Amino acid sequence: MTVRSKAFWTFLSFLAFLLFIVAIYTKLYWLNIFVIVLGLLVNKEGTSILFPNYLEKKKIVLERSKVIHESKGK
């Protein structure tokens, strides 16, 4: 499993979720610090691998909204 694989980032996402559940049930709230760091890592590095179609659609919508905004300003 490489860092560029979808399975790796999916595993890290589920690991973060499971650690969050464990922290809540066991009241080990300090564990949430690790969960937050893991979640931010998945968000920053793994989003492009996990959701490439979503990011492409988001980019298209952002470009369209810029064009519309610029045309209304003129």
C-alpha positions as CSV (number, residue, x, y, z in Angstrom):
1,M,0.0,0.0,0.0
2,T,1.6,3.2,-1.2
3,V,0.9,6.8,0.0
4,R,-0.5,7.6,-3.5
5,S,-3.1,4.8,-3.3
6,K,-6.8,5.2,-2.7
7,A,-6.8,2.3,-0.3
8,F,-4.2,3.9,1.9
9,W,-6.1,7.1,2.4
10,T,-9.4,5.2,2.8
11,F,-7.8,3.2,5.6
12,L,-6.4,6.3,7.3
13,S,-9.9,7.9,7.1
14,F,-11.5,4.9,8.8
15,L,-8.7,4.7,11.3
16,A,-9.3,8.4,12.3
17,F,-13.0,7.7,12.6
18,L,-12.5,4.6,14.7
19,L,-10.0,6.3,17.0
20,F,-12.5,9.1,17.5
21,I,-15.2,6.6,18.5
22,V,-12.8,4.9,20.9
23,A,-11.8,8.3,22.4
24,I,-15.5,9.2,23.0
25,Y,-16.5,5.8,24.5
26,T,-13.4,5.5,26.7
27,K,-13.3,9.2,27.6
28,L,-9.7,9.4,26.5
29,Y,-10.1,12.9,25.0
30,W,-6.4,13.4,24.6
31,L,-6.6,10.8,21.8
32,N,-8.6,13.3,19.8
33,I,-5.5,15.4,19.3
34,F,-4.1,12.5,17.2
35,V,-7.5,12.1,15.5
36,I,-7.4,15.8,14.5
37,V,-3.9,15.6,13.1
38,L,-4.8,12.4,11.2
39,G,-7.9,14.1,9.9
40,L,-6.1,17.2,8.7
41,L,-3.5,15.0,7.0
42,V,-6.2,13.1,5.1
43,N,-7.9,16.3,4.2
44,K,-4.8,18.1,2.9
45,E,-3.0,15.2,1.2
46,G,-5.7,12.6,0.5
47,T,-8.6,14.5,-0.8
48,S,-7.2,14.8,-4.3
49,I,-6.7,11.0,-4.4
50,L,-10.0,10.1,-2.7
51,F,-12.3,12.6,-4.5
52,P,-10.7,13.6,-7.9
53,N,-14.1,14.0,-9.6
54,Y,-15.5,16.2,-6.9
55,L,-12.4,18.5,-7.0
56,E,-12.7,18.8,-10.8
57,K,-16.4,19.7,-10.6
58,K,-15.6,22.2,-7.8
59,K,-12.9,23.8,-9.9
60,I,-15.3,24.2,-12.9
61,V,-18.0,25.7,-10.7
62,L,-15.5,28.2,-9.2
63,E,-14.3,29.2,-12.7
64,R,-17.9,29.7,-13.8
65,S,-18.8,31.8,-10.7
66,K,-15.7,34.0,-11.3
67,V,-16.8,34.6,-14.9
68,I,-20.4,35.5,-13.8
69,H,-19.1,37.7,-11.0
70,E,-16.8,39.6,-13.4
71,S,-19.5,40.0,-16.0
72,K,-21.9,41.5,-13.4
73,G,-19.2,43.9,-12.2
74,K,-18.8,45.5,-15.7
